[in-house]
Amino acid sequence: MSEQTTGTTQADAAEQLGWLAAALARAPIAEDELCARVAPAFLDASGGPAGFNAVAAAMGPLVVTSPVSARPDRAQARVRGDGGEHLLTVRIDPSGRIDDVAMTAEQAAPASWAELDDDLAALPGRVSFAAAEITPQDCRIVHGRGPDTLRPIGSGFKLYVLGALGLAVAEGRASWNERLAIREDAKSLPASGILLGRPAGDRLTLAEYADAMMSVSDNTATDHLIRRLGREAVSRQFELFGHQRPAVNAPLLTTRAFFQLKYVPAYAHRYRSAPAPERATVIEEMERLPLPDTSQPWTEPRDIDRIEWFASPADICRALCGLLRLDQPEIGRALSHTEGGLNLDVSRFPTVWSKPGSEPGVLTLNHLARAADGRALATSLMVSDPDTALDLATVVARGQAVTRAAFHLLTRQP
């Protein structure tokens, strides 16, 4: 392989984008070439060489028509293929290998919020949405559909865990460089989690736990941070970030307890039947149990309105505002590992944060973007159905399109 695997310069990401566009024309790409060009974790997540080549075949040959940007770790260009004009983004890791690819069709921005409302109305299930501008004083909702309606948010609650960590650092109660040992009794599902397979006793910095929690929504990382910070500190963060009803998330579920309650109906019944003051005890008992048997697929909604974490789109916008005001580089890094599929034009939106959340019947897409004029903008889309599982791939794609459109409309606001 070329020298681009040993460092990251501005040319590296651009060169990798050029390689990918050219390689698509001769797919399938040889396995040794893929292993040299693509980061192992991203290749595995793509389904290995066979999975990557299946996606490559679907993308088809591409011709780069115009570069958009080239950063040390990311390049973006407009490309043309059989499907028309697209925006292609390639990100590389510190070794110079590709660790993320995004491609979205170039489409005209919506003319109005009314057009966006039509797209929201076409989504399945219950839908709430907020688009906001973050000012030094507040988080101003510019447009919404039930923006104050509480919904289950899945891993969106990790924004509050990250906030509690940032506050602890700001107050001197923690440090991003502090090392924390992995504990067997704080591990959580799913099996694909980065830290689940790490041996107990391995020590990672709190910044590394935060990166894992946000970049791949690692639940083991999340529960370790909750233990380190304290359940009450994380619960208090809902109030500090302006959540309209913080009590709905008390007592705070860890993800380990969450999975016990979802996989074992008897545990869920016990939790639902317990008086509110006793639910904390039930949660603590769930956390002490071995991880549940996952051999029986969990594909349909289970108690999404009773056993979950809850917020409204406006609450999430305020949480993103709170994280921005903490003004800590580690927070921005943790939230910007991925753009959540938005693939916004970097020249218009140089910074994008993302934190989605999902379980069967639940999807939430939460983003903050810094526009080229310096304004901070936020969106939160929540879709849920207590009875029927969402077609997640379809709803995610349509939700990303709505969110992308909302950011373009927000930039038109005075």
C-alpha positions as MATLAB code, in Angstrom:
seq = 'MSEQTTGTTQADAAEQLGWLAAALARAPIAEDELCARVAPAFLDASGGPAGFNAVAAAMGPLVVTSPVSARPDRAQARVRGDGGEHLLTVRIDPSGRIDDVAMTAEQAAPASWAELDDDLAALPGRVSFAAAEITPQDCRIVHGRGPDTLRPIGSGFKLYVLGALGLAVAEGRASWNERLAIREDAKSLPASGILLGRPAGDRLTLAEYADAMMSVSDNTATDHLIRRLGREAVSRQFELFGHQRPAVNAPLLTTRAFFQLKYVPAYAHRYRSAPAPERATVIEEMERLPLPDTSQPWTEPRDIDRIEWFASPADICRALCGLLRLDQPEIGRALSHTEGGLNLDVSRFPTVWSKPGSEPGVLTLNHLARAADGRALATSLMVSDPDTALDLATVVARGQAVTRAAFHLLTRQP';
ca = [
       0.000    0.000    0.000;
       1.044    3.606   -0.464;
       2.565    5.775    2.224;
      -0.881    7.131    3.100;
      -1.364    4.368    5.670;
       1.333    5.700    7.947;
       0.100    9.221    8.573;
      -2.725   11.665    8.035;
      -2.200   14.662    5.817;
      -4.792   16.547    3.870;
      -3.970   14.489    0.780;
      -4.527   11.173    2.548;
      -8.301   11.316    2.883;
      -8.652   12.812   -0.597;
      -6.454   10.057   -2.049;
      -8.568    7.412   -0.330;
     -11.730    8.973   -1.741;
     -10.202    8.865   -5.215;
      -9.160    5.251   -4.700;
     -12.669    4.263   -3.590;
     -14.352    5.960   -6.547;
     -11.962    4.218   -8.959;
     -12.191    0.851   -7.177;
     -15.976    0.813   -7.435;
     -15.631    0.590  -11.207;
     -13.781   -2.720  -10.909;
     -15.645   -4.328   -8.021;
     -15.363   -6.895   -6.542;
     -12.278   -5.484   -4.898;
      -9.627   -8.019   -3.895;
      -9.578   -8.922   -0.215;
      -5.919   -8.006    0.308;
      -6.519   -4.593   -1.254;
      -9.535   -4.022    0.974;
      -7.598   -5.018    4.081;
      -4.848   -2.580    3.141;
      -7.246    0.276    2.440;
     -10.102   -0.207    4.926;
      -9.912   -0.180    8.739;
     -10.603   -3.648   10.226;
     -13.521   -2.509   12.402;
     -15.239   -0.774    9.484;
     -14.637   -3.750    7.199;
     -16.120   -6.080    9.824;
     -19.113   -3.775   10.334;
     -19.671   -3.837    6.556;
     -19.943   -7.629    6.595;
     -16.322   -8.394    5.740;
     -14.937   -8.265    2.194;
     -18.065   -9.931    0.774;
     -20.367   -7.435    2.477;
     -18.219   -4.482    1.460;
     -18.218   -5.655   -2.153;
     -21.988   -6.103   -2.081;
     -22.342   -2.462   -1.053;
     -19.747   -1.462   -3.659;
     -21.754   -3.199   -6.373;
     -24.886   -1.335   -5.281;
     -23.044    1.998   -5.355;
     -21.726    1.306   -8.845;
     -18.980    3.183  -10.708;
     -18.518    6.808   -9.678;
     -16.781    9.738  -11.329;
     -15.509   12.560   -9.142;
     -16.872   15.798  -10.620;
     -15.662   18.313   -8.041;
     -13.885   18.174   -4.667;
     -15.763   19.833   -1.802;
     -13.275   19.652    1.049;
     -10.182   17.830    2.248;
      -9.343   17.651    5.951;
      -6.689   15.583    7.733;
      -9.223   12.862    8.495;
     -12.012   13.417    5.973;
     -12.533   14.265    2.305;
     -15.748   15.136    0.516;
     -16.530   15.391   -3.192;
     -19.440   15.511   -5.577;
     -19.605   12.403   -7.719;
     -21.700   11.192  -10.630;
     -22.955    7.647  -11.061;
     -25.802    5.748  -12.652;
     -28.100    7.136   -9.966;
     -27.212   10.769  -10.710;
     -25.298   13.310   -8.648;
     -24.230   12.442   -5.092;
     -22.164   13.824   -2.247;
     -19.505   11.299   -1.187;
     -17.641   11.533    2.132;
     -14.713    9.330    3.128;
     -13.197    9.400    6.605;
      -9.902    7.802    7.603;
      -8.476    6.646   10.920;
      -5.032    7.639   12.300;
      -3.402    4.883   10.217;
      -4.852    6.379    7.040;
      -7.329    3.568    6.394;
     -10.980    4.225    5.620;
     -13.213    3.934    8.677;
     -16.425    5.497    7.364;
     -18.110    6.149    4.016;
     -21.290    8.103    3.368;
     -23.036    8.894    0.100;
     -26.254   10.845   -0.328;
     -28.114   11.986   -3.409;
     -27.820   15.654   -4.236;
     -31.337   17.004   -3.919;
     -32.860   20.441   -3.946;
     -33.412   21.817   -0.460;
     -37.090   22.012    0.572;
     -38.795   25.268   -0.137;
     -40.620   25.532    3.190;
     -41.310   24.051    6.586;
     -44.701   23.018    5.180;
     -42.937   20.674    2.750;
     -40.927   19.240    5.602;
     -44.146   18.739    7.600;
     -45.498   16.646    4.744;
     -42.425   14.411    5.008;
     -42.888   14.120    8.780;
     -46.546   13.196    8.347;
     -45.549   10.389    5.984;
     -43.394    8.684    8.620;
     -44.974    5.696   10.414;
     -46.066    5.567   14.049;
     -45.982    8.508   16.442;
     -43.759   11.343   15.316;
     -42.351   14.342   17.175;
     -39.783   16.783   15.894;
     -37.968   19.991   16.763;
     -35.571   22.217   14.851;
     -33.853   24.876   16.907;
     -31.230   27.588   16.957;
     -28.934   27.668   19.971;
     -28.182   31.179   21.182;
     -26.039   32.349   24.115;
     -29.266   32.749   26.092;
     -31.377   29.735   25.179;
     -32.413   27.039   22.733;
     -35.028   28.636   20.482;
     -37.399   26.237   18.726;
     -37.766   27.458   15.147;
     -40.127   24.729   13.968;
     -41.682   21.674   15.547;
     -44.220   18.898   15.422;
     -45.188   18.053   19.004;
     -41.815   19.371   20.184;
     -42.776   19.101   23.874;
     -44.248   15.592   23.645;
     -42.345   13.013   25.709;
     -41.198    9.977   23.729;
     -38.938    6.980   24.381;
     -35.429    7.921   23.237;
     -33.310    4.763   23.527;
     -29.618    5.595   23.560;
     -30.425    9.283   23.261;
     -30.273    9.281   27.079;
     -26.500    8.968   26.793;
     -26.384   12.682   26.037;
     -27.221   13.186   29.709;
     -24.525   10.733   30.824;
     -22.018   12.685   28.730;
     -23.308   15.911   30.274;
     -22.866   14.560   33.788;
     -19.298   13.567   32.919;
     -18.553   16.986   31.439;
     -19.948   18.711   34.531;
     -17.900   16.460   36.839;
     -14.763   17.431   34.903;
     -15.688   21.121   35.020;
     -16.143   20.898   38.807;
     -12.931   18.950   39.381;
     -14.668   15.722   40.423;
     -13.312   13.803   37.433;
     -10.705   14.104   34.691;
     -10.883   13.042   31.051;
      -7.500   11.346   31.525;
      -8.587    9.457   34.655;
      -8.265    5.708   34.159;
     -11.152    3.442   35.094;
     -10.952   -0.354   35.233;
     -13.451   -2.502   33.363;
     -15.653   -4.502   35.722;
     -17.326   -7.770   34.828;
     -20.471   -6.825   36.754;
     -20.829   -3.578   34.784;
     -20.709   -5.146   31.340;
     -23.758   -4.933   29.117;
     -25.170   -6.118   25.803;
     -25.067   -6.363   22.830;
     -22.262   -8.765   22.033;
     -21.030   -6.378   19.351;
     -20.092   -3.797   21.973;
     -16.443   -2.785   21.871;
     -15.848   -3.157   25.622;
     -17.949   -6.239   26.383;
     -15.149   -8.514   25.236;
     -12.376   -6.634   27.007;
     -11.067   -8.415   30.107;
     -11.988   -7.127   33.538;
      -9.192   -5.024   34.953;
      -8.270   -3.327   31.676;
      -8.047    0.385   32.340;
      -9.327    3.024   29.937;
      -9.512    6.778   30.310;
     -12.891    8.390   30.895;
     -12.446   10.049   27.494;
     -12.130    6.601   25.894;
     -15.298    5.430   27.655;
     -17.098    8.549   26.386;
     -15.864    8.008   22.838;
     -17.116    4.415   22.852;
     -20.458    5.431   24.380;
     -21.147    8.034   21.710;
     -19.392    6.750   18.579;
     -20.823    3.207   18.622;
     -23.304    3.593   21.503;
     -21.346    1.086   23.583;
     -23.553    0.107   26.536;
     -20.745   -1.330   28.623;
     -18.980    2.033   28.410;
     -22.219    3.780   29.370;
     -22.799    1.709   32.493;
     -19.221    2.131   33.640;
     -19.606    5.900   33.399;
     -22.900    5.805   35.308;
     -21.195    3.820   38.086;
     -18.248    6.196   38.164;
     -20.384    9.347   38.251;
     -23.199    7.987   40.403;
     -26.787    7.333   39.416;
     -27.983   10.468   41.181;
     -25.522   12.702   39.336;
     -26.741   11.430   35.968;
     -30.375   11.741   37.048;
     -29.709   15.320   38.142;
     -28.329   16.115   34.697;
     -31.816   15.806   33.187;
     -32.898   18.703   35.394;
     -29.717   20.710   34.802;
     -30.208   20.442   31.049;
     -33.777   21.727   31.308;
     -35.709   18.483   30.872;
     -39.400   19.346   31.329;
     -40.154   16.277   33.501;
     -36.905   14.810   34.834;
     -38.799   12.560   37.269;
     -39.934   10.303   34.398;
     -36.364    8.988   34.239;
     -36.099    8.198   37.946;
     -34.865    5.818   39.088;
     -32.346    5.845   36.266;
     -32.051    2.606   34.331;
     -28.621    1.317   33.446;
     -28.470   -0.502   30.126;
     -27.695   -3.772   31.937;
     -30.952   -3.505   33.905;
     -32.774   -2.388   30.758;
     -31.842   -5.575   28.910;
     -32.896   -7.768   31.854;
     -36.316   -6.106   31.829;
     -36.668   -6.404   28.062;
     -35.561  -10.014   27.666;
     -37.303  -11.534   30.700;
     -41.075  -10.805   30.865;
     -41.298  -11.849   34.525;
     -38.734   -9.210   35.480;
     -40.590   -6.580   33.481;
     -43.848   -7.461   35.232;
     -42.167   -7.222   38.617;
     -40.709   -3.828   37.774;
     -43.986   -2.436   36.448;
     -45.886   -3.718   39.486;
     -43.455   -2.337   42.053;
     -44.404    0.912   43.816;
     -42.315    3.801   42.563;
     -40.146    3.988   45.732;
     -39.180    0.303   45.323;
     -38.180    0.393   41.670;
     -34.619    1.462   42.435;
     -34.200   -1.727   44.470;
     -35.535   -3.810   41.565;
     -33.086   -2.140   39.195;
     -30.172   -2.840   41.513;
     -31.212   -6.497   41.700;
     -31.375   -6.656   37.888;
     -27.842   -5.285   37.683;
     -26.515   -8.073   39.891;
     -27.920  -10.822   37.675;
     -25.892  -12.480   34.901;
     -26.533  -11.007   31.471;
     -29.746  -12.438   29.997;
     -29.988  -15.192   27.406;
     -30.243  -13.500   24.014;
     -30.835  -16.632   21.934;
     -34.512  -15.756   21.512;
     -34.706  -12.766   19.144;
     -36.250   -9.589   20.479;
     -37.821   -8.008   17.436;
     -41.163   -6.547   18.555;
     -41.842   -3.542   20.830;
     -41.816   -4.383   24.540;
     -43.063   -1.837   27.074;
     -41.571    1.086   25.175;
     -43.812    3.544   27.046;
     -42.956    2.161   30.488;
     -39.455    0.679   30.396;
     -37.260    3.186   28.583;
     -35.663    6.600   28.879;
     -37.847    9.564   27.967;
     -37.513   13.103   26.642;
     -39.149   15.421   24.163;
     -37.457   16.833   21.050;
     -37.268   20.200   22.798;
     -35.610   18.508   25.805;
     -32.972   16.992   23.541;
     -32.296   20.334   21.871;
     -31.729   21.833   25.333;
     -29.410   18.947   26.215;
     -27.358   19.559   23.069;
     -27.280   23.225   24.025;
     -26.001   22.287   27.491;
     -23.268   20.096   26.064;
     -22.167   22.885   23.755;
     -21.963   25.338   26.648;
     -19.729   22.996   28.636;
     -17.180   23.895   25.937;
     -14.933   20.846   26.310;
     -13.086   19.440   23.269;
     -13.580   15.876   24.491;
     -17.368   16.294   24.296;
     -17.184   17.543   20.731;
     -14.857   14.726   19.733;
     -17.091   12.055   21.257;
     -20.163   13.386   19.444;
     -18.523   13.961   16.068;
     -17.056   10.525   15.362;
     -20.008   10.015   13.025;
     -22.579   12.330   11.482;
     -25.333    9.741   11.762;
     -25.686    9.429    7.994;
     -26.541   13.094    7.380;
     -23.528   13.662    5.117;
     -23.992   17.426    5.145;
     -21.860   19.614    2.914;
     -18.800   20.438    5.022;
     -18.464   23.857    3.427;
     -21.898   24.748    4.834;
     -21.770   22.744    8.076;
     -18.162   22.349    9.247;
     -19.134   20.673   12.550;
     -21.805   18.009   13.098;
     -22.673   16.102   16.282;
     -24.856   13.011   16.259;
     -26.478   10.672   18.793;
     -29.206    8.308   17.598;
     -31.127    5.807   19.697;
     -33.288    2.813   18.917;
     -34.893   -0.409   20.041;
     -37.762   -2.339   18.405;
     -40.526    0.230   17.996;
     -38.295    3.221   18.792;
     -36.060    5.520   16.766;
     -34.629    8.913   17.641;
     -32.155   10.945   15.580;
     -30.497   13.823   17.426;
     -28.041   16.268   15.865;
     -26.246   19.538   16.392;
     -24.541   21.338   13.516;
     -22.398   24.437   13.418;
     -23.170   26.408   10.247;
     -20.507   28.209    8.253;
     -21.744   31.538    9.650;
     -21.045   30.302   13.189;
     -24.620   29.646   14.278;
     -25.290   26.476   16.288;
     -28.379   24.557   15.130;
     -30.044   21.476   16.587;
     -32.657   18.939   15.513;
     -34.366   16.003   17.202;
     -36.651   13.529   15.438;
     -38.544   10.883   17.437;
     -40.544    8.037   15.934;
     -42.163    5.287   17.983;
     -44.832    2.598   17.777;
     -45.757    0.582   20.898;
     -47.363   -2.214   18.878;
     -45.412   -2.706   15.658;
     -41.680   -2.775   14.995;
     -40.433   -0.037   12.702;
     -38.796   -0.901    9.398;
     -35.640    0.589   10.812;
     -33.571    0.895    7.634;
     -36.380    2.665    5.789;
     -37.343    4.951    8.668;
     -33.705    5.870    9.352;
     -33.152    6.811    5.704;
     -36.311    8.904    5.603;
     -35.516   10.444    8.987;
     -32.035   11.399    7.831;
     -33.540   13.092    4.764;
     -35.948   15.075    6.958;
     -33.143   16.093    9.305;
     -30.860   17.099    6.444;
     -33.670   19.224    5.001;
     -34.310   20.852    8.386;
     -30.711   22.005    8.695;
     -30.897   23.605    5.262;
     -34.094   25.407    6.252;
     -32.568   26.531    9.547;
     -29.719   28.234    7.714;
     -32.303   30.406    5.949;
     -33.602   31.776    9.234;
     -32.594   35.355   10.090;
];
